[in-house]
Amino acid sequence: MGNDIHKLQNKVSACTICADRFAATKTAHEPRPVAWLSGTAPILIAGQAPGARVHESGRPFTDPSGDRLREWLGVDEAMFYDRNKFSILPMAFCFPGYNDKGADLPPPPICAKTWRAEAMTHMPQIKLILLIGGYAQKWHLPETKKQTVTERVAGWQTHAPFIFPLPHPSWRNTGWLKKNPWFEADLLPVLRKQVSTLVKDN
């Protein structure tokens, strides 16, 4: 990791701008930014926000969603967590917490407004961006703001091979996958081939 991006990673890891916001949630937790910047990785995973399990582990995608995502990409844990292969930059770096009903709160917009543009300028080597969920897709593909996640993913060929919009790999989306078999039949083979090529070359 270059000196500049190393400094930025340290600044991100120490960020507490949402401390008051998180203290007011049902979980009343403290900030714990989980973002992996890299000056060498060819692949960027642009997710939504860490969940409770990731907040506890301090390691991105240490949950069933991560298992499914790695299956989609055709990589094992060792390769996935190699920062020379993958950079992981969610739209919000910390677990947002739960509301009074126990549902996940959305990623605080202040996180992306504060850090995202700067982080992206420090990673010019990125050759493939995976946009997981609507928040990441709207930021990176602003021209698609009026589209649904399904519409963006269905139009993946418009953005490939540099960008792949993806649904969230949560097990809650199992029904979506069954309703949209083209995702696994058409999109995933192309994505896996692109991932395989980039990780082998790096």
C-alpha positions in Angstrom: 0.0 0.0 0.0 1.5 3.4 -1.0 2.2 6.0 1.6 -0.7 8.3 0.6 -3.3 5.5 0.6 -1.9 4.2 3.9 -2.4 7.6 5.5 -5.9 7.7 4.1 -6.7 4.2 5.4 -5.5 5.3 8.9 -7.7 8.4 8.7 -10.7 6.3 7.7 -10.1 3.8 10.4 -10.1 6.6 13.0 -13.3 8.3 11.7 -15.9 9.0 14.4 -18.1 11.5 12.6 -21.2 9.3 13.2 -20.6 8.6 16.9 -23.6 10.6 18.1 -25.8 9.1 15.4 -24.8 5.5 16.4 -25.2 6.2 20.1 -28.8 7.1 19.4 -29.6 3.8 17.7 -31.1 0.8 19.4 -27.7 -0.9 19.5 -26.0 2.3 20.9 -22.7 1.1 19.4 -19.5 3.0 18.8 -18.1 3.6 15.3 -15.9 0.9 13.9 -15.0 1.7 10.2 -14.5 -1.4 8.1 -13.0 -0.4 4.8 -10.1 -1.9 2.9 -8.3 0.5 0.6 -5.6 -0.8 -1.7 -3.2 0.9 -4.1 -2.6 -2.4 -5.9 -5.9 -4.4 -6.1 -7.5 -4.5 -9.5 -11.0 -5.2 -8.1 -13.2 -2.9 -6.0 -16.2 -4.2 -4.1 -18.5 -1.3 -3.5 -21.0 -2.5 -0.9 -23.7 -1.0 1.3 -22.5 -1.0 4.9 -21.1 -3.5 7.4 -23.6 -5.6 9.3 -23.6 -6.5 13.0 -21.3 -9.6 12.4 -18.8 -7.5 10.5 -18.9 -4.8 13.2 -17.9 -7.5 15.7 -15.2 -9.0 13.6 -13.7 -5.9 12.0 -13.3 -7.8 8.8 -15.5 -7.2 5.8 -18.1 -9.9 4.6 -17.6 -12.3 7.5 -21.2 -13.4 7.3 -23.5 -15.5 5.1 -23.6 -12.6 2.6 -19.9 -12.9 2.2 -20.1 -16.6 1.6 -22.5 -16.1 -1.2 -20.5 -13.2 -2.7 -17.4 -15.3 -2.8 -19.4 -18.1 -4.5 -20.6 -15.6 -7.1 -17.0 -14.4 -7.8 -15.6 -17.9 -7.8 -12.9 -17.1 -5.2 -12.0 -18.6 -1.8 -11.4 -16.7 1.4 -7.7 -16.5 1.0 -8.0 -14.7 -2.3 -10.9 -12.6 -1.3 -9.0 -11.2 1.7 -5.8 -10.5 -0.3 -5.6 -6.7 -0.5 -3.4 -7.1 -3.6 -6.5 -8.6 -5.3 -9.5 -6.9 -3.7 -10.3 -3.5 -2.2 -13.5 -3.2 -0.2 -15.1 0.2 0.1 -18.8 0.2 1.3 -21.0 3.3 1.0 -20.8 3.6 4.8 -17.8 2.2 6.6 -19.5 1.5 9.9 -22.5 -0.7 11.0 -25.4 1.8 10.9 -27.3 0.0 13.7 -31.0 -1.0 14.0 -34.1 1.0 14.3 -36.7 0.4 17.1 -38.2 -2.5 15.1 -34.8 -4.3 14.7 -34.4 -3.5 11.0 -31.1 -2.3 9.5 -30.8 1.4 9.3 -29.6 2.8 5.9 -26.0 3.9 5.3 -25.5 7.4 6.7 -24.9 9.7 3.6 -22.3 11.7 5.4 -19.8 8.8 5.1 -19.8 8.8 1.3 -19.9 12.6 1.2 -16.8 12.8 3.4 -14.6 10.0 2.1 -15.7 8.4 -1.1 -14.4 10.8 -3.8 -11.0 11.0 -2.1 -10.8 7.3 -1.7 -11.5 6.6 -5.3 -8.9 9.1 -6.5 -6.3 7.1 -4.5 -7.1 3.9 -6.3 -6.6 4.7 -10.0 -5.5 1.1 -10.7 -9.0 -0.4 -10.3 -10.1 -2.3 -13.4 -13.4 -3.8 -12.1 -16.0 -2.3 -9.8 -18.7 -4.5 -8.3 -21.7 -2.4 -7.2 -23.6 -4.3 -4.6 -27.1 -2.9 -3.9 -28.9 0.4 -4.7 -26.8 2.8 -2.7 -23.5 1.9 -4.4 -25.2 1.8 -7.8 -26.7 5.2 -7.5 -23.4 6.8 -6.5 -21.3 5.2 -9.2 -24.0 5.2 -11.9 -25.9 8.4 -11.2 -27.5 8.2 -14.6 -29.4 5.2 -13.4 -30.9 6.8 -10.2 -34.5 6.3 -11.4 -33.9 2.6 -12.1 -34.5 -0.2 -9.7 -31.8 -2.6 -8.6 -33.3 -5.3 -10.8 -33.3 -3.0 -13.8 -29.7 -2.0 -13.3 -28.5 -5.6 -12.8 -30.6 -6.7 -15.9 -28.7 -4.0 -17.9 -25.3 -5.2 -16.7 -24.0 -5.6 -20.3 -24.2 -1.8 -20.6 -21.6 -1.3 -18.0 -19.4 -4.5 -18.3 -16.6 -5.4 -18.3 -15.5 -2.5 -16.0 -18.6 -2.3 -13.8 -21.1 -5.0 -12.7 -24.2 -3.9 -10.8 -25.2 -6.8 -8.4 -28.0 -7.5 -6.0 -27.1 -7.8 -2.4 -25.8 -11.3 -1.7 -28.0 -11.5 1.4 -29.9 -14.8 1.9 -33.0 -12.6 1.9 -32.6 -12.3 -1.8 -32.9 -16.0 -2.5 -36.4 -15.4 -3.8 -35.0 -12.7 -6.2 -32.5 -15.2 -7.5 -35.2 -17.7 -8.2 -37.3 -15.1 -10.0 -34.3 -14.0 -12.1 -32.5 -17.1 -13.3 -30.7 -15.1 -15.9 -28.5 -13.7 -13.2 -26.8 -17.0 -12.4 -27.0 -18.3 -16.0 -25.8 -15.3 -17.9 -24.2 -12.7 -15.7 -22.2 -14.8 -13.2 -20.1 -16.8 -15.8 -19.0 -13.5 -17.4 -18.2 -11.9 -14.0 -16.3 -15.0 -12.8 -14.2 -15.0 -16.0 -13.4 -11.3 -15.5 -12.5 -11.8 -11.9 -10.3 -14.8 -12.7 -8.4 -12.9 -15.3 -7.7 -9.9 -13.1 -6.6 -11.9 -10.0 -4.3 -14.0 -12.1 -2.7 -11.0 -13.7 -2.1 -9.3 -10.4 
